[in-house]
């Protein structure tokens, strides 16, 4: 029973990934506004109904890869040593994440550029980031304990994610001249200095 459940979950994950990749490919080829859910379903070799079982709309399908990276980042923070301070854990987790993604993943650039040009994508991406901020704040709160209060984990998570957004935008604006990890480190160094 357990192996059939595992196989079923792997098949679902593979279908989600195939739909995401088809959406991204069609968007790059034809432009986001010219891609329909039906075209994505055809390109992924599934029915329109099957598409709806996995994603609500093409925005969800396009941003699926980013969502997976976000979940992995939150888990990496949770997996850091318990005695590590929160900001150090956040930085180390993103460092591990960017190492695994080297060389720079082209999808980052494509998704960021698309979101900057399409309000519906940007809105969906911001909603994803708000959910990530809550999850990240929970991970930081578990690390810092109740003595830190309820505001500090939220501020750390929000500051950290704002730094990542600034870094990704800077990376795009620099036309990807440096690796994203170098840009992220620079922005996190600046954020770590404080504002006094």
Helices and strands as residue ranges (DSSP letters): H 2-30, G 32-34, H 37-44, H 48-54, H 58-79, H 86-100, H 106-117, H 119-144, G 146-148, H 151-173, H 180-192
